[in-house]
Amino acid sequence: MSSRLRYPRIPASQITPESVWQSRRQWMQQMAGIAAGTGLTGLGAVLPQTAAAALPAMDGIQPNPQYSAAKIDRKLTTEKDITSYNNFYEFGTGKSDPLDYAGKMRIEPWQVQVSGEVEKPRTFDLDELVKLAPQEERVYRLRCVEAWSMVIPWVGYPLSALLKQVQPTSKAKYVQFVTDTQPEAMPGLNDRIIPWPYREALRMDEAMHPLTLLTFGLYGKRLPNQNGAPLRIIVPWKYGFKSGKSLVRIVLSESRPETSWVAIAPSEYGFYANVNPDVPHPRWSQSHERVIGGGFFDPKVPTLKFNGYAEQVASLYSGMDLRANY
C-alpha cells in the first residue's frame, strides 16, 4: 500500500444549501419519464415499504408499489445529507470536498464511449442514454450504502438496457467503468493517492443483473455533480466504491480489468466488495453501520448481507468463498 494513502475526514457540520443543481426543463421532463416506469416485476426487495410511504410524488407520479418487500426498515435519507456527505476523491478526500469543489465540473456536453468485446461499439450522447431504455424498464429505486449508510431514491434504469445495445460478444466476461478526469475542475487529481482515472468493474453477470442501475438522478432531479453527474452506476448490494461516477468510458473485456482500490490496497479492498457483515475490513468491523442523518452518538445498526438484497443476488456467488473473494 502507498505510504501516501489517506482516508476521508469527518465532514463539516454546517452544510451549504443546494441551490446550483436546479434542472433544466427538458432534463426534468426526461427524469419524470424515467421515474414513471412501473413495468418491472419480480425484483422483490428493492423499495423498503417505510421508505415508499415517505417518498414524495414527482409531478404527480407515485413510487412503484411493487417494490415494497425490502428488509431495510429505514426512512429516506434527506436530500441535504445525500448531496453533502460524499466520497468523490477527484475533488478531495473529505466528505464535504465534493460539495465544495464539484460545481466547476463540466457536464455538458457529455458522451460515453462503449467499446471492447462488443459487436457494435458506439459513443452515446447523454440525451440518447437518458431516453434509451423502454418506458417499462425505467424505475425509481432506493439503496443503502457503505459502512455509513443512506437510503437514496435513485432515478435510473438497468444497465443491461445499454449493454444490449452494443451486443456483447461471447468473450465479454467483465465490464469496466472509467470516470472522467478534468484537471482544471478536480483538485483531488493533484493528490496521487489513486492512479487516475478512477476505474471500477463488474463481472458480466453482475452488470447484467436488473438491480445494477445506470443512474441519472436522485429525488426526481438530475444528479448533482458531487453525486456523480451526469450519470453513474449504482450496484446496490456492494460497497459504494464499486459504483463508478461521472462515467466517460465503459469497456467490456475477456480478462478481469484493473480496478483502482484493488490496485492500491488489495489487502483492504477486494474486487467483489459485496456488503458482508461477516468479513471485517482489516482496520474496522463491518458488522454494523452508522446511519447518516442520525446523531453522532446514535447506536449503529446491523449491516445486512448483500445490503438486504440477498434474495435477489446471492445466487450470483453460489459456491464461492465470500471471505476469500471479498
N, C-alpha and C positions, 0 to 999 in steps of 0.2 A: 504494500500500500504506500502511496506517495506520502511523504512526510508533510506535504503542504495541504493535505486533505483537511477541509474544515466542514463543520456541520452547522445547521441552521440555528440562529439565536431566537430567543423569545421575542415575539412581535411587540410593537408599540401598543400601548393600551388605548391611545387616542387615535381613532380611525377617521380618515378623511372621507366624507360622504361621497358616494358615487354620483357623479354628475356628467362626466365626459363620455359615458358609454351609451348615450341615447341612440337608438337605432334609426336608421333611415326608414322612411315609409315603405319603400319597396322591400327592404330586408324584413321588416316586421310582418309584411304580408306573407313572405316566404316562411318565416318562423311560425306564423299561425297555421300555415298549411301543414308544416311538418308536425306540429303538436296536435293536429286534429285527428290523426290516424287512430282508428280503433279496430283494425282488422286482424292484428296478430293474436294467435291463440296458443295455448299450451305451454307458455313460459312460466306460469305459476308465480314463484316468489320474486317478483320484480318490484312492485309498488306496495310498501307497507300500508296496511289499512289505516293506521293512525295518521300517517303522512298523507294518504289520499284524501282523508277528510279535511285536512288542513290546507291542501293545495288550492290556490285561487284559480278561478276560471280565467282563461286568456281569450279576450274578445268573444266571450260567451261560450267558449269551448271548455267542457269539463274534462278532468282526467279520465283515462280509460278505466272503467270499473273492473275489467278483467284482472288487472294487476293488483290483487288485494290479499295475496296469501303469504307474503313475506314474513319471516320470523324476526324482523327488525322492528321492535316496538319503541320507536323514537320519533320525535317530532321533526319537522323540516328545520334544517339549519337556516338561519336568516340570510338573506341576500347580502347584507352588510358583512357578515362573518365569512361567507363564501368568497367574496370578492376582495377581502383584505388580509386573509391569512393563507398564504400560498407558498408552494415550492416552485420556483422557476429560476434556476441558477444562472441563466443567461442575464438576469437582472440583479443578481446578488444572492447570497446565501441566507439572508434574513427573511423571515416570513412576511415582513412588510415591504421588502425591497421591490417585489413585482408591482405592487400598487404605486409605489413612489416613482418608479422609473419606466414602466411599460408603456406609458402614454405616448412615448416618442416612436414606438414601433410602427412601421408602415404595414398596413394590412390591405390596402387597395392600390393597384390591382393585385390579385393573388392567383397563383397557379400551383397545381400539384402534379408532378410527373410520376406516372406509374409504369414501371419497367421491370426487366429481368425475365424470369421464366413465365412469360405470358405470350399468348398468340397475337394479341392486339395492344402493344404498348401505346400509351396515349398520355397527353398532357391535358388536364382538365382545368378550365376556369372555375373560379369559386361558384359563380351563379349556376353553372352546369351541375356541380356537385350538390348544391343545396336542393335542386329540383330533380335529382337523379332517381331516387327511389320511387316506386309506385306508391300512390297515396295510402294503400292498405298496409304498407311496410313502415310508414312514418310513425314514430312513437314518442311518448313523453315518459321518461323513466327516472328512477332515483338510484342513488348509490351511497354506500357507506365507505369511507376510505381511511387507510393508514392506521398507525398506532395512535394518532389523534384522529377522531372520526367526525364525519359530517354526513348528513342525508341531503342530497342535492337533486333538485329537479332539472336534470339534463334534458336537452332537446336534440334529437338526432334520429338516425336510423341504422339498421345493421350494416356493418362494414361489408358484409358479404354482397350487398347490392352493388357496391363499387367494384369489388373483385370479380364478380361475374361479368362485368362489362369488358374487362380486359382478357378474359378467358385464360386462367392459369393453365400451364402445361402440366403434364404428368410428373415432371421433375420438381414442381414447386412444392417444397416442404416447409418453408419458412417465409414470413412476411416481415420485412424491416421497415421501420418508420424513422424518418430523418427530419429533425427540427431545423427551422430556418436560422441563419446567423445574420445579424445586422449590426456590425461593429459600432456604427455611429449611434445606435439606439440601445445597445445592450452592454452596459458597463461590466457585467459579470464575465464577459468573454475575455477580459483582461486578466482574470484570475484563472490560471491554467490548472484548476482542480479537475477538469474534465477535458478529454481530447475532443474539442468541438469539431463538427456539430454533434449535438446530442443524438444518440441512436438508441432505439429500442426495437424489440422484435417479439413475435409470437410464432408458435407452431401454426401450421396451416389450419389444422382443425380448430385451434383456439380462435384464430382470426375469422373463420367462417361461422363460428357459433353465433346464434341470433342475439345473445346478450352483449356481444362486442359491438360497440356503437361508434359510428362516425358522427361526431358531435359538433353542432354549430351554435348552441345556445344554452342558456340556463334561465330559469324563472321567466320563460317566454320572451327573452330578449337575446340578441346576438351575444356571443361570448365576449366578455371584457378581455382586453389584451392580457391582463395578468392571469387569466384563467386559460390561456392557450389559443386566443383568437388567431385567425378566423375559424379554424377548425382543428380538432384534436381527436384522439382516440380515447375511449373510455372502456376499460376492461374491469367490470365491477367485482370480480372475485379475486383480484390481485392487488398487491400494494400499489400505491399511487405512482411510483416511478416508472411502472410499466406502461402508463397511458401517455404516450407522446403528445406534445403540444405543438401548436403553430407549424403544422406539417407542410413540407415542400416536396418531399420525395417518399414514395412507397416502392420498395424493391422486393420482388419475390425471388427466392433462391432455393437451390437444392441443398446446400450446406448451411449449417447454422451460422448466422452472421454475428459479428462482434456487437455487443451492447455496452453502453457507456459504463454503468456501475459494475458490471461483471469485469470489465477491463481494468478498472482502477482499484476495486476492492472485492475480489472474488470470494474471499472467506466470509464476507458480510452480506453480499447481495448476490443471490443466485439468479439464474436465467428464468426460472419459473415464477418465483415471487408470489406464489399463491398464499393468500391470507391463511395462516395456520397457527392457532394458539399454542400448539404443541412443539413448535420449532422456535426457540428463542434466537434473537439476534445476539451475536457474541457479546454485546455490551449492554443489553437490556432484555427483559422478558417481553414477549408479545402476547401473553395470555390475557391481558386486559388493555383497554384503550381509553384515552381521555376524549370525552365528547366536547367538541368545540361549541362554544356558546354558553356553557355552564361556568360555574365559579371555579377558580383555580384549585380550591380545596375540596371540590365535589369529588366523591369517590369515582374511580374508573369503573368501566363496565366490562363484562367478559367479552373477549373477542370471539366472534363466530367463525367457525371453519368455513373457508371459501366465502367469507364475508356474508354468510347467510344464504348463499346460492348453491349449497352442496347438492341439493336435489337436481339442479339443472346441469352442473358441470363436473361432478365427481367422477362420472364415467370416462371423462377425457384422460384420467390418470389411473385407470384400473391397472393394478399390478405394479405400479411404480412405488418406489420407496420415497415418500414425500419428505423424509428427513435428509436423504442424500440428494434428492432433486428439489432443493429448497428455492 
